[in-house]
């Protein structure tokens, strides 16, 4: 039986950015810039997609644990 491993990361999401990027900050957290606005969960979905691409996992393996309505979020990533 294979056991899934996961990790939690803290990220600051910047919606309405000119370009999309994922940067690791000095404190170990991430800054995620997305083009989508912070309306109806569009920026949350885009941030999860960007994290998935950054770590090379499927989008379905990335979940927002806390911060759904905040710029500071905690993501759980199954690797």
RAGI-V971082 format. One record per helix or strand of 2 or more residues. SS is the DSSP state (hx for helix, st for strand). FROM is the first residue (numbers start at 1). TO is the last residue. If there is no record, write none. Layout:
# RAGI-V971082
SS&FROM&TO / SS&FROM&TO
This chain:
# RAGI-V971082
st&6&14 / st&21&24 / st&30&33 / hx&42&55 / hx&59&61 / st&62&66 / st&72&78
